[in-house]
Amino acid sequence: MEKEKVFKSLLYLLLIPYLIYTSYIHQNTTVLICGVSILTTHLYKDIFNPTWIYPTIIKRLGTLCAGLIVIYGDTNYVKMIGFAKLIGDFRKYIFHNDKYYF
């Protein structure tokens, strides 16, 4: 449970805000839409409906967003965020569980 708190803290306090801020500053609409979509989905699940299971289409769109972030990211840090999400998504597809990185 402790790892999950650390992961969510990093996600909400550092990674997604950096992604959204950087894409806004660089006027990168593609990455901005992906960042806001990822944030919205995570907030919905974590705050409003913790027992909700992501539908397959949402999972696939999240992976697509991660790929778009890698391709269209303006900085190497943004691209690393997208690449980390891709790794986490593929890990979930391969092992068929809800664990992301740990």
N, C-alpha and C positions, 0 to 999 in steps of 0.2 A: 504494500500500500504506500510505503514511503517513496518508492521509485515513481509511482504514478503521480504523487503530489509534486515531486521535483520536475517531472516531465511537463505537467500541466502548467506549473509556474513558469518554466522556460518558454513554453508555447505561448501563453497569454501575455507575459510581461516583456518578452524579448523578441522571439522569432517572428510572430505574426505582426506585431507593431512595426518592427524593422522592415519587414516585407512590404507592408502597406505604405509606410512613410517613404521609403526609397522609391517605390513605383509611382507614388504621387509626385514627388519632387522631380523625377525624370519624365513625368507625364507618360508613363507606360501603362496604357489602358488595359492591355491584356493581363499583365501581372497584377495590376490593381484589382480587377474583377475577380481573378483567381484567389487573391489574398482575402478579399472581403467574403467570397463564397466559402472558403475554408473556415474563416472566423465565424461566420453565421452558423454553419453546420455544427461546429464544435460547441458554440455557445448554446445552441438549441438542445443538443444532447446533454451537455454537462449541467446546465442550469434548469431548463424547463422540463426535460424528459430523460432522466438518467437511465431508465430501463429500455429506451428506444434502441433498436438494432438498425444500423445503417442498411437501407435497401441496396441491392446490387447496383442499381443505376447510380446512386450517390457515391458508392465506392469507386465505380469506373470513372465518374466525372472528377472525383478527387485525384485519381491517378492521372487523368488527362491534364488537370490543372498543374500537377507536379511537373509533368513533361513540358508544358508550356512555360512554366517558371524557369526550368532549366534552359530551354531554348531561347526565350526572350528576356531573361533576367539581365539587368543593367550592370550588376556588379558580381564579382565572384562569390561574395557572401550570399547574395540572393540566389544565385545558381546552386550553391551548396545547400541552402534550405530546400529548394526544389528536389535536389538529388537525394537528400536525407528522407524526404517524404516518399520519393520513388522507392527507395530501399525498404522503408517501413511498409509501404503498400505491397510490394512484391513478397516481402516476408509473410505478410498476412495471407496472400494468395497461395503461397507454397505450403505453409504449415496449417492453413485452415483454422486459425484461432484469432482472437481479438487482441492479442498482444501486438504492440507496435514495434518497439525497439528492444525490449528487455524480456 
